[in-house]
């Protein structure tokens, strides 16, 4: 997954199957923007992203949205719970600090 190497990547879907997915994606984006993180969005619903989305799903073991990758490593996703835990514990700040603008 070279596409995720050396950066923060948000895997999301422009075709949200339910409101929870859409809300969680917006929450994660708000957190990243609030921390002034330079990140790349990959639309998993886009046909051109199919191979990358499949590789990301395989790496995470989760077939859902949103998912967060930092330097090619799975940070969390599919639900917002594990990401919220990182935020609450201040661990997300440590992970994204090298990517802040």
C-alpha positions as CSV (number, residue, x, y, z in Angstrom):
1,X,0.0,0.0,0.0
2,X,2.5,2.6,-1.2
3,X,-0.4,5.0,-1.6
4,X,-0.6,5.3,2.2
5,X,3.1,5.5,2.9
6,X,4.3,8.7,4.5
7,X,1.0,10.3,5.0
8,X,-2.4,10.4,6.7
9,X,-5.1,8.7,4.6
10,X,-8.9,8.8,5.2
11,X,-10.8,6.1,3.4
12,X,-14.4,7.2,3.1
13,X,-17.4,6.6,0.8
14,X,-19.2,9.3,-1.1
15,X,-22.0,6.8,-1.3
16,X,-22.8,6.5,2.4
17,X,-25.1,3.5,3.0
18,X,-26.4,5.0,6.2
19,X,-26.3,8.1,8.3
20,X,-24.0,6.7,10.9
21,X,-21.2,6.2,8.3
22,X,-21.7,9.7,7.0
23,X,-21.7,11.2,10.5
24,X,-18.6,9.3,11.6
25,X,-16.8,10.4,8.4
26,X,-17.6,14.0,9.1
27,X,-16.6,13.6,12.7
28,X,-13.2,12.2,11.7
29,X,-12.7,14.9,9.1
30,X,-13.6,17.6,11.7
31,X,-11.0,16.2,14.1
32,X,-8.3,16.1,11.4
33,X,-9.1,19.6,10.2
34,X,-9.3,20.9,13.8
35,X,-5.8,19.5,14.4
36,X,-4.6,21.1,11.2
37,X,-3.5,17.7,9.8
38,X,-2.5,17.4,6.2
39,X,-4.4,14.3,5.0
40,X,-5.5,12.6,1.8
41,X,-9.0,11.4,1.2
42,X,-9.7,8.3,-0.8
43,X,-13.2,7.6,-2.0
44,X,-13.8,3.9,-1.6
45,X,-16.9,4.2,-3.7
46,X,-15.1,5.5,-6.8
47,X,-14.4,2.8,-9.4
48,X,-10.9,4.1,-9.9
49,X,-10.2,3.4,-6.2
50,X,-11.4,-0.2,-6.2
51,X,-8.0,-1.9,-6.0
52,X,-6.7,0.5,-3.3
53,X,-9.9,0.2,-1.3
54,X,-9.6,-3.6,-1.4
55,X,-6.0,-3.5,-0.3
56,X,-6.9,-1.1,2.6
57,X,-9.8,-3.3,3.6
58,X,-7.5,-6.3,3.6
59,X,-4.9,-4.5,5.7
60,X,-7.5,-3.4,8.3
61,X,-9.6,-6.5,8.3
62,X,-12.7,-4.2,8.1
63,X,-15.0,-3.6,5.2
64,X,-16.4,-0.3,6.3
65,X,-16.0,3.4,6.5
66,X,-14.4,5.6,7.6
67,X,-10.9,4.2,8.1
68,X,-7.8,6.0,9.1
69,X,-4.3,5.0,8.0
70,X,-1.1,6.8,9.1
71,X,2.1,6.0,7.2
72,X,0.5,2.8,5.9
73,X,-0.5,1.6,9.3
74,X,-4.2,1.0,10.2
75,X,-5.2,3.3,13.0
76,X,-8.8,2.4,13.2
77,X,-12.1,2.4,11.4
78,X,-15.3,0.9,10.4
79,X,-16.8,2.3,13.5
80,X,-15.8,5.5,15.3
81,X,-15.4,3.9,18.7
82,X,-11.7,3.0,18.5
83,X,-10.9,6.4,16.9
84,X,-12.8,8.2,19.6
85,X,-10.8,6.3,22.2
86,X,-7.6,7.5,20.6
87,X,-8.9,11.1,20.6
88,X,-10.0,10.9,24.2
89,X,-6.7,9.5,25.4
90,X,-4.7,12.0,23.4
91,X,-3.0,9.3,21.4
92,X,-4.3,10.6,18.1
93,X,-2.4,13.8,18.6
94,X,0.9,11.8,19.0
95,X,0.2,9.9,15.8
96,X,-0.7,12.8,13.6
97,X,1.8,15.4,15.0
98,X,4.3,14.8,12.2
99,X,1.6,15.6,9.6
100,X,0.3,18.8,11.1
101,X,0.6,21.8,8.9
